[in-house]
């Protein structure tokens, strides 16, 4: 979620290995805030 909106939804393995959203990738790699 980002500002109350769902950004990406999928199986955890897919999200962590190949996220579709740049925002998701930034979050899981620590590039946010």
C-alpha positions as CSV (number, residue, x, y, z in Angstrom):
1,X,0.0,0.0,0.0
2,X,1.1,3.6,-0.7
3,X,-1.1,6.4,0.5
4,X,-4.0,4.1,1.0
5,X,-3.7,2.5,-2.5
6,X,-2.7,-1.0,-3.4
7,X,0.4,-0.8,-5.6
8,X,1.0,-4.4,-6.4
9,X,-0.5,-7.8,-5.5
10,X,1.0,-11.2,-6.4
11,X,2.8,-14.2,-4.9
12,X,5.5,-13.1,-2.5
13,X,8.2,-14.9,-4.5
14,X,7.3,-13.1,-7.6
15,X,7.1,-9.7,-5.9
16,X,10.5,-10.1,-4.3
17,X,12.3,-11.6,-7.3
18,X,10.7,-9.6,-10.1
19,X,8.4,-6.8,-9.0
20,X,6.2,-5.2,-11.7
21,X,6.1,-1.8,-10.0
22,X,9.1,0.5,-9.5
23,X,7.6,1.6,-6.2
24,X,7.6,-2.0,-5.0
25,X,11.1,-2.5,-6.1
26,X,12.3,0.6,-4.3
27,X,10.5,-0.4,-1.2
28,X,11.9,-4.0,-1.0
29,X,15.4,-2.8,-1.8
30,X,15.3,0.0,0.9
31,X,15.2,3.0,-1.5
32,X,12.2,4.8,-0.1
33,X,11.4,7.6,2.3
